[in-house]
Amino acid sequence: MGGAQNTPLSLLVDNFKDMKARGHGLGVELRKGKLVTFCRSEWPTFGVGWPPEGTFCLPIIAKVKAKVFLPGRSGHPDQIPYILVWQDLVENPPPWLVPFVQAPEPCKALVARPTEHSQKPKVPSAPPAPVLPDSQDPLSLEPPEPLPYPHPSPRLQVPPAAPPREHENRETAAALREMENESGLGGPAGRMRGCVQRETTLRAPDSTIALPLREIGPPDDTGLPRLQYWPFSTSDLYNWKSQNARFSDNPKDLISLLDSVMFTHQPTWDDCQQLLRILFTTEERERIQVEARKLVPGDDGQPTANPDLVKAAFPLTRPRWDYNTAEGRGRLLIYHQTLMAGLRAAARKPTNLAEVYSVLQGKIESPTEYLERLMEAFRQFTPMDPEASENQAAVVMSFVNQAAPDIKRKLQKLEDLEGKQVQDLLRIANKVYNNREAPEERQIRATKEMTKILVAALPQAGNNSKKQTRGPKQKLEKDQCAYCKEHGHWIKDCPKKKRQPDSRLQKPTPILVTQDSD
């Protein structure tokens, strides 16, 4: 072909846009320069077999991931997004990566081989068996050459005690044992499953179901079901991180999430540490652990200060618990309960009643939503439980005084207000809220009232306009007539004015009567 051979790193760099988009889907931001630096300079120094050109071999990726996730200064938090996205690409490869991930060469180059294999000429004398059947023989029943690690297969039905398969050489098994000892990722699995379960660690993790401890097969001699370990998938962890608010801003979301995870997923001690590292900051994580160790239950069920009991119930280093025994499951259950108690205790902030008083009902907010915000403020900023009966009076007064004006007026008219329950006040508040006029109805009513006011003001406005049309009277001069406005005479001498004879001054004309008039 004449072209340079593609390496895992060069493939990801050439298709970095797709890798960056995959990172966005997982809630992380990637940079090409850092990816190259980590792959060429950082990860080869971990001593786990990572080549500078990169690899698609999942056992090696898992060993690098374990080094990156180490607690304290030994870990590398800035490299977590890059190794997680790298692992996710291998577990769920895009179309351009499928031929390279499924090909056996990358892992063969990274796993130690016997001397006679390394002395073979590089020019192949015969083509290797294809991963997929040839298109010319689609119905061929001959199985292909087995890969160094199998593809994800159906879950185990019953864990049989079978010897390792032929294609798993001693070097691969040694690498797996070394990975378990160094990273601890295979610790719970190895303790639970034996050699057969060790074989399943070669599989890619299930990316659709995050269930670390699953029940498989028939119960053991004691009647307990056998458990199989499956780690959390990368997509689940980062979906939880991106879809929930920060613990310092709104602890309720993460508390609800972890409460359901503890019940349904049964995470191991290592899984709990992974959840704490991914979902919480360093300060939040330390605060949760400190509060949890204060709440470790003693023999009487009350919190104890006995350091031995605290260390046994809530260890800070990886314990050797066998989850296939009743004792191991009991210790894990106590650890889950203590961790959740510490989580709730760390969510409480210093007492600040000003934050409680600042919770006011909005103009269009329903009383139910308003009460929920008020109760959450009590939980976060006060040490009191708002649902406890002894704290009902404080919650009632805050609910009334900080409600909307119309609801507040209605509630203040009630008799024996302090003796009322919050739910009783909530029902009354909902009635007032539901009887409110809709914005459209309020606008129509305001328009009608304005129309009435305008109609009542129109006649008075008309009279005023008539008076204003006459205008002010003009001042007459001394010799000006008030009738014709001419100068030289007054109105009584105006020739243009018709004079009416005064009946009082007019005398009747006498009539002379003579005899000749007949």
Buried (B, 14 or more C-beta within 10 A) or exposed (E): EEEEEEBBBBBBBEBBEBBBEBBEBBBBEBEEEBBBBBBBEBBBEBEBBBBEBBBBBBBBBBBBBBBBBBEEEEBBEEBBBBBBBBBBBBBBBEEEBEEBBBBBEBBBEBBEEEEEEEEEEEEEEEEEEEBEBEEEEEEEEEEEEEBBBBEEEEEBEEBEEEEBEEEBBEEBBEBBEBBBEBBBBBBBBBBBBEEBBBBBBBBBBBBEEBBBBBEBBEEEEEEBEBBBBBBBBBBBBBBBBEEBEBBBEBBBBBBEBBBEBBEEBBBBBBBBBBBBBBBBEEEBBEBBBEBBBBBBBEEEEEBBEEEEBBBEBBBEEEBEBBBBBEEBBEBBEBBBBBBBBBBBBBBBEEEEEEBBEEBEBEEEBBBEEBBEBBBBBBBBBBEBEBEEEEBBEBBBEBBBEBBBEEBBEBBEEEEEBEEBEBEEBBEBBBEBBEEEEEEEEEEEEEEEEEEEEEEEEEEEEEEEEEEEEEEEEEEEEEEBBEBEEEEEBEEEEBEEEEEEEEEEEEEEEEEEEEEEEE
